[in-house]
């Protein structure tokens, strides 16, 4: 729950459930809106019947969520913890898609 180092109600990687709909999933991201609303994206586990299907996650208001399990997901090898987030240093960084001084093609 909330601590001095982590002011958020739930930790990413925890299993959460919506108290209104019963939707359950793993918290994979969190969004803090300017109006003060915090939402968590819950991604359901992969079905054993359909292992190739990857269902989309759904954003649900923090006030509608309850903690089911604090089971942490294993961080990828070489991952670095930055605050409460895990970054593996690979993939897109959100920066420009070209080097400084070069024009995009």
C-alpha positions as CSV (number, residue, x, y, z in Angstrom):
1,X,0.0,0.0,0.0
2,X,1.1,3.6,0.3
3,X,4.5,4.3,1.8
4,X,6.8,7.2,2.0
5,X,8.8,5.9,-1.0
6,X,5.8,4.9,-3.0
7,X,2.7,7.0,-2.6
8,X,0.5,4.8,-4.9
9,X,-2.2,2.6,-3.4
10,X,-1.2,-0.6,-5.4
11,X,2.1,-1.9,-6.7
12,X,2.5,-2.7,-10.3
13,X,2.6,-6.4,-10.8
14,X,0.0,-7.1,-8.2
15,X,-3.2,-8.9,-9.0
16,X,-6.2,-6.6,-8.6
17,X,-10.0,-7.0,-8.9
18,X,-12.7,-4.5,-9.8
19,X,-15.3,-4.5,-7.0
20,X,-18.1,-3.5,-9.4
21,X,-17.6,-5.9,-12.3
22,X,-15.4,-8.6,-10.8
23,X,-12.8,-8.1,-13.6
24,X,-9.5,-9.4,-12.4
25,X,-6.0,-8.9,-13.8
26,X,-2.4,-8.0,-13.2
27,X,-1.6,-4.2,-12.8
28,X,0.7,-3.5,-15.7
29,X,0.5,0.3,-15.7
30,X,-0.8,3.3,-13.8
31,X,-2.1,6.7,-15.0
32,X,-2.4,9.8,-12.8
33,X,-4.8,12.3,-14.4
34,X,-4.8,16.1,-13.8
35,X,-8.2,15.9,-12.1
36,X,-6.7,13.6,-9.4
37,X,-8.1,10.3,-10.7
38,X,-5.7,7.4,-10.8
39,X,-6.4,4.4,-13.0
40,X,-4.6,1.1,-13.3
41,X,-4.5,-1.0,-16.4
42,X,-5.4,-4.6,-15.6
43,X,-4.3,-7.3,-18.0
44,X,-6.0,-10.7,-17.6
45,X,-3.9,-13.9,-17.6
46,X,-3.5,-15.8,-20.8
47,X,-6.1,-18.6,-21.1
48,X,-4.9,-22.1,-21.1
49,X,-7.5,-23.0,-23.7
50,X,-6.3,-20.2,-26.1
51,X,-2.6,-19.6,-25.3
52,X,-2.1,-17.6,-28.5
53,X,-4.7,-15.0,-27.7
54,X,-3.5,-12.0,-25.8
55,X,-6.5,-10.1,-24.4
56,X,-6.2,-6.3,-24.0
57,X,-5.9,-4.7,-20.6
58,X,-8.6,-2.4,-19.3
59,X,-8.2,0.8,-17.3
60,X,-10.2,0.9,-14.0
61,X,-10.4,3.7,-11.4
62,X,-8.3,3.1,-8.3
63,X,-11.4,3.5,-6.1
64,X,-13.0,0.5,-7.7
65,X,-10.1,-1.9,-7.1
66,X,-9.1,-4.2,-4.4
67,X,-5.9,-6.2,-3.8
68,X,-6.2,-9.9,-4.5
69,X,-2.5,-10.9,-4.4
70,X,0.8,-9.2,-4.1
71,X,2.5,-11.8,-6.3
72,X,5.3,-9.9,-8.0
73,X,6.2,-10.6,-11.5
74,X,9.9,-11.5,-12.1
75,X,11.8,-8.6,-13.5
76,X,13.6,-9.3,-16.8
77,X,17.4,-10.0,-16.6
78,X,19.4,-6.8,-16.5
79,X,16.4,-4.7,-15.5
80,X,16.9,-1.7,-13.4
81,X,14.4,-0.4,-10.9
82,X,13.6,3.3,-11.2
83,X,11.2,4.3,-8.5
84,X,8.5,1.7,-8.6
85,X,8.9,0.9,-12.3
86,X,11.2,-1.6,-14.0
87,X,13.1,-0.6,-17.1
88,X,15.2,-3.1,-19.1
89,X,17.0,-0.4,-21.1
90,X,15.8,-2.0,-24.4
91,X,13.2,-0.9,-26.9
92,X,11.8,2.5,-27.4
93,X,12.7,5.2,-25.0
94,X,10.1,7.8,-26.0
95,X,12.8,10.0,-27.6
96,X,13.3,10.9,-31.2
97,X,13.5,8.2,-33.7
98,X,16.7,9.6,-35.3
99,X,20.1,10.7,-34.1
100,X,20.7,14.4,-33.2
101,X,21.6,16.3,-36.3
102,X,20.0,13.8,-38.7
103,X,16.7,14.2,-40.4
104,X,14.2,11.3,-40.1
105,X,13.8,9.3,-43.3
